[in-house]
Amino acid sequence: MDIQINRRGYARLRSGRHSMSGWSYLVTTVCVDRFAWFAHPDIALAVATLHQSPDLFADAELRSWVLMPDHWHGLLQLGNHSSLSALMNRFKTRTAMATNSVQGRRGAIWFSGFHDRALRDDREIQAATAYIRNNPVRAGLCREPHDYPWMKSDCPLEFGP
């Protein structure tokens, strides 16, 4: 039983989701049962390496991201051809395949849903970038953001396409 799908109100919450071309979104997705798959360096490296693939997010721009032991945050600016849901499905499928390949297993890695927040201006983009950048520090995984190996947080801090 997938608790996210069967939670009361989940379908209603998702019924109003819209993807807007050119808009930036702060996105979070969580591992099933909050299992810390990415605490294993070999798995984290495999998934982090996928972020360098130019087609991972189709025509969207991944401007900033951090891979935490049991979840992922990203700042995406949508292109014109793919919805946020389609991009997240692609991301979760490919990263699950990489994780399972390293582990020699099959099965789900991510919960089926994800959280997103549309960012409306420069201030919100800067705040989201700082949130991503400082997530490993807040979690006690490093002292300084640049010490954490599984992130890219050097995106420009302007709004719009």
C-alpha positions as CSV (number, residue, x, y, z in Angstrom):
1,M,0.0,0.0,0.0
2,D,1.5,3.3,-1.0
3,I,0.6,5.7,1.8
4,Q,1.1,8.8,-0.3
5,I,-1.5,7.8,-2.8
6,N,-4.0,6.5,-0.3
7,R,-3.7,9.4,2.1
8,R,-6.9,11.2,2.5
9,G,-6.9,14.3,0.2
10,Y,-3.8,13.4,-1.8
11,A,-5.7,13.1,-5.1
12,R,-7.4,16.4,-4.5
13,L,-4.1,18.1,-3.6
14,R,-2.6,17.0,-6.8
15,S,-5.6,17.8,-9.0
16,G,-4.6,21.5,-9.2
17,R,-1.0,20.9,-10.1
18,H,0.1,22.9,-13.2
19,S,3.5,23.2,-14.9
20,M,4.3,26.6,-16.3
21,S,7.0,26.9,-18.9
22,G,9.9,29.1,-17.9
23,W,9.0,29.0,-14.2
24,S,11.4,27.8,-11.5
25,Y,10.4,25.2,-9.0
26,L,11.8,23.9,-5.7
27,V,11.2,20.2,-5.8
28,T,11.7,17.6,-3.1
29,T,11.4,13.8,-3.4
30,V,11.9,11.3,-0.6
31,C,13.1,7.7,-0.5
32,V,10.6,4.9,0.4
33,D,10.4,4.6,4.2
34,R,13.1,7.4,4.4
35,F,15.7,4.7,3.7
36,A,19.2,6.3,3.5
37,W,20.2,4.8,0.1
38,F,22.5,7.7,-0.7
39,A,24.5,7.4,2.6
40,H,26.4,4.7,0.6
41,P,29.1,6.6,-1.4
42,D,29.0,4.2,-4.4
43,I,25.2,4.7,-4.8
44,A,25.5,8.5,-4.2
45,L,28.2,8.7,-6.8
46,A,26.2,6.8,-9.4
47,V,23.2,9.0,-8.9
48,A,25.2,12.2,-8.7
49,T,26.9,11.3,-12.0
50,L,23.5,11.1,-13.7
51,H,23.0,14.8,-12.9
52,Q,25.7,15.5,-15.6
53,S,23.6,13.9,-18.3
54,P,22.1,16.6,-20.5
55,D,18.9,14.7,-21.1
56,L,18.1,13.8,-17.5
57,F,15.7,16.7,-17.3
58,A,14.9,17.1,-21.0
59,D,14.7,20.8,-21.9
60,A,14.4,21.9,-18.3
61,E,17.4,23.4,-16.6
62,L,18.5,21.9,-13.3
63,R,20.0,25.0,-11.6
64,S,20.8,23.6,-8.2
65,W,20.5,20.2,-6.4
66,V,21.5,18.3,-3.4
67,L,21.4,14.5,-2.8
68,M,20.8,13.8,0.9
69,P,21.0,10.3,2.4
70,D,17.2,9.8,2.1
71,H,15.9,12.5,-0.1
72,W,16.7,14.9,-3.0
73,H,16.1,18.7,-3.5
74,G,16.3,20.4,-6.8
75,L,15.7,23.8,-8.3
76,L,14.4,23.3,-11.8
77,Q,13.5,25.9,-14.5
78,L,11.0,24.3,-16.8
79,G,11.5,24.4,-20.6
80,N,8.6,24.3,-23.1
81,H,8.2,20.6,-23.7
82,S,7.9,18.6,-20.5
83,S,5.7,18.9,-17.4
84,L,7.2,18.9,-14.0
85,S,5.5,15.5,-13.3
86,A,7.1,14.0,-16.4
87,L,10.5,15.3,-15.5
88,M,10.3,14.0,-12.0
89,N,9.1,10.6,-13.3
90,R,12.1,10.5,-15.6
91,F,14.5,11.5,-12.8
92,K,13.2,9.0,-10.3
93,T,13.1,6.2,-12.9
94,R,16.7,6.7,-14.0
95,T,18.1,7.3,-10.5
96,A,16.3,4.2,-9.2
97,M,17.7,2.1,-12.0
98,A,21.2,3.4,-11.1
99,T,20.7,2.7,-7.4
100,N,19.4,-0.8,-8.1
101,S,22.2,-1.5,-10.5
102,V,24.8,-0.7,-7.9
103,Q,23.0,-2.7,-5.3
104,G,22.2,-5.7,-7.6
105,R,18.5,-5.4,-6.6
106,R,15.1,-4.5,-7.9
107,G,12.4,-2.4,-6.4
108,A,11.2,1.1,-5.6
109,I,13.7,3.7,-4.3
110,W,11.4,6.8,-4.2
111,F,8.0,7.4,-2.9
112,S,5.6,7.9,-5.8
113,G,4.8,11.6,-5.1
114,F,7.0,14.7,-4.8
115,H,6.6,18.2,-3.3
116,D,7.0,21.2,-5.5
117,R,6.8,25.0,-5.0
118,A,6.7,27.5,-7.8
119,L,9.1,30.3,-7.2
120,R,7.8,33.7,-8.2
121,D,10.7,36.1,-8.0
122,D,14.4,36.6,-7.4
123,R,14.0,36.6,-3.6
124,E,12.3,33.2,-3.7
125,I,14.9,31.7,-6.0
126,Q,17.7,33.0,-3.8
127,A,16.0,31.5,-0.7
128,A,15.5,28.2,-2.4
129,T,19.1,28.1,-3.5
130,A,20.3,28.9,0.0
131,Y,18.0,26.2,1.4
132,I,19.5,23.6,-1.0
133,R,23.0,24.8,-0.4
134,N,22.7,24.6,3.4
135,N,20.7,21.4,3.7
136,P,23.7,19.2,4.4
137,V,25.0,21.6,7.0
138,R,21.6,21.7,8.8
139,A,21.6,17.9,8.8
140,G,25.0,17.8,10.4
141,L,26.6,16.1,7.3
142,C,29.3,18.8,6.9
143,R,30.5,22.1,8.4
144,E,30.4,24.1,5.1
145,P,28.2,23.6,2.0
146,H,31.2,23.3,-0.3
147,D,32.4,20.3,1.8
148,Y,29.4,18.2,0.8
149,P,30.2,16.1,-2.4
150,W,26.6,15.4,-3.6
151,M,25.4,18.8,-4.7
152,K,25.5,21.5,-7.3
153,S,24.6,24.9,-6.0
154,D,26.3,27.4,-8.2
155,C,23.2,28.5,-10.2
156,P,22.7,32.1,-11.2
157,L,20.3,33.8,-8.9
158,E,18.0,35.6,-11.3
159,F,14.4,34.9,-12.1
160,G,12.9,33.9,-15.4
161,P,14.0,32.2,-18.6
